[in-house]
Amino acid sequence: MVLYGSIVNGLTIILGALLGKWLNRIPEGIKGTVMQAIGLAVVVLGLQMGLKSENFLTVIISLVVGAAIGEMLMLDERLNQLGMWLEKKIGKETDETSISQGFVTATLIFVIGAMGIIGALDSGIRGNHEVLLTKAIIDGVTALILTTTLGIGVIFSAVPVILYQGTIALFATQIDRFVPQGWMDAFIVEMTAAGGIMIMAIGLNLLGLTKVRVANLLPSLLIVGVIITIQYLF
């Protein structure tokens, strides 16, 4: 089932939000240790994916060019500005600021990021839901923690998460109709490797060891496709 990973992701957000509402307050020590454990697991997952490359030069070039494009387009900064605008816009239009802020903040955290895109592509192209299931655990715990501070509005972020990731996954299932199998096989391998490095960066960010602007690396996935196309044609 191509939407399995996306649906599970949405359900864990709902479960996490409900638990967060029930538990009310979680000690800071528990929050920190749990997030560190998740960060370590994400690093290992990213490392496993990154090592699957059959032509690591393609991955390196894609990351370098993609990072340059992402920085020039200021993707990370623009996404943060979008989040600030949404919070101000919704906050002004309703008295239920806790619900709106919880919804907007959680949606931005869960939707914006490399892991959702990479995981959805993996679900659609390979039928592999490992990345989205890992993201589901992270989002569930994050939803629990956010709900203790921002309120039950966090629970509504499950809807855009399912729609967003599900749409990408469904689109990805149709790719093989338009491209040769040899190109697709090469693209999957190198896209997985490049995506794995981004996921590892997310894990390092969760651990507080780095502050990689992962959103600025997203164009790398497109560059992988361009390089694979050149290699396939010539």
N, C-alpha and C positions, 0 to 999 in steps of 0.2 A: 504494500500500500504506500503510494508515493507521498501521501500527506501524513503518514504516521509520526514522523519526527516533529512536524509543525504542530500537530494536534497535542502530542504529549507535552511539548514545550508550553503551549497555552494552558493546559491542565495543571502543570506544576506551578505556574504563576498564580492561578486561582487558588490552589491548595496552600501555597506559601502565604498568600495574602490573608486567607482565612485563619491560618495558624498564627500569623502575626497579629491579627485582630484579637485572637483569643489569648495569646500569651502576653500581649500588651508590652511588656518591657523585657529585653534580653540583656544580661550582663555584657559589658563591653569585652571582657576577656573571652567569652564564648564566641561572640561575633568575630573577633580578630582571629582566633585560632581556626574557626571553621572556614573563613575566607582564605586563610593561608593554605589550608589543606586543599581547598578547591584550586587555588592558584598553582600549587605543585602538580596536581593531576592534569591541569590544562597544559602546563609546560611539557609534561611527558607525552600527552596526546599530540601536541604540535611537533615535538621532536620525531615521533614515530612517523607522522605524515611527511615531514620534511625529508626524511631519509629515503623515501620511496622514489625520489627523482632518478631518472636514467640519464639525464643530461643537466648536471647542476649549473653549468654555465648559462643555460637558458633561464633558470630560476634567478641567478644572480643579476643578469642583465634586466630581466623583467622587474625585479625589485628596485633596482637602481633607477631605471627609466620611470617606472610607476611612481616611485617616491618623489622624483623630481616633478612629475606632472601633478601629483597630489599636493605638493607644497606650493607650486605655482597657482593652482586653483584654490588653495587654502581650504580644502575640503573639511578638515577638522575644525577650523575656526568658523567656517560658514555653518556647520552643523550645530556648533555651540551657540552661535548667534540666533539660529532658527529656534533652538530650545528656549532661549531667553525671550524671544519675541512671542512665542506661543504661551509661555507662562504669564507674561504681562497681558497679552490679549485676553486669554481666558479668565485670568484673575480679575480683570476689570469688568467682565461681562456677567459675573455670577457672584453671589454672596457665599456660595459653597466653595470657598477658596481651597479648603483642605482636600476636597474631592478632586477638584480640577488640577491642583498642583501635584497631587499624588498620581493622577492619571497621566499627565504630561511628562512629569519627571521619569516615571517608570517606563513609559512608552519609548522615550528617547534612549534610555539605558538599554532596553531590551531589543529595540528595532535597529538602532544605529550601531553598526559595528561589523567587522569582517566575519565574525563567527556565524552570524545568521545567514549572510549571503553565501559563504563557503559551504555551510552545512546544508542549505536548501539546494544548492547546485549538486552537492554530493548525493542528496536524497533523490533528486530527479534524474541525474545522469547515471549513477551507479547503483541506486537503490540502497545506498549505505547511509544509515541514520545515526551513526556513531557520534558525529560532530554535534548534531542537533540534540541528541539525547544528553550529551555532556553539557551543552548550553542550557538544556532544560533544568538540570540540577543546579547550575549556577544561578539561573533566573529564579528558580523556586526559593532558594536561600536568600537571594537578594530581595525578592518580593516580601518575604517574611520580615526581613530587617527594615525595609522601607516602610512597610505598613505600620510598624511600631512607632514611626516618627511622622509619617505623612498621612496616615489614615487609610480607610478602605478604598479610596479612589484608585489605589494601585491595582486592584483586581480587574478593572476595566481595560487595562493595558493588554490583557490576554487576547482581546479581539483583533487589534491591529497586528499583533505578532503573528497570529494564525493566518490572517489574510495576506500579509506581506511575504512571509516565508513560503506559504502555500502557493502563492502566485509564481514565485521564482521557481519552486520545485516543479510545478506543472509545466511551466515554460521550458524548463530544462529537459523534460521528457520528450519534447518535440525536436530537439536539436539534431538528433541522429537522422532525421528525415531529410535534412538539408546539407549535411556534410558527410564526406567519406568516412568509413569505419577506421581506416588507418590514422587519419587526422584526429578523429575523436579519441582513440586510444592514447595517442601521444599527448593530446591536450589534457585529458583526465589525469595522467601521471604527473605532468609538470604543474598543472593547476593545483593538484592536491599538495604537492611539495611546497609551492609558493604560499598557498593558504595555510599550510602547517606552520610555516615560519611566522606568519601573522598571528596565528593562534598562540604560538609560543610567546610572542610579544605581549599578547593579552594576559597570559598567565604571569609573566614577569611584572606587568603593571599591577595585577591583583596582589602580588607579593610586596609591592611597594619598592621593588628594586630598580625599576625604570619608569620613564614617562614617555613611552613611545607613542607618537600620534598615529595609531594604527589606521584610522580612517584615511590618512594621506597615502597609505600603501595600497588601497583598494584598486587604483588604476593598474596595478601590476597584473591583476587577473586578465585584463584586456590585452596587455602587452604580451602575456604568455600566448594568447590566441594569435596575435600578429606574428610572433616569432615562429610558432609551430606552422603557421600557414606558409611562411617563407621557406622553412626547412622542407615542408611537404612538397612544395611546387618545384624547388630547385635541388 
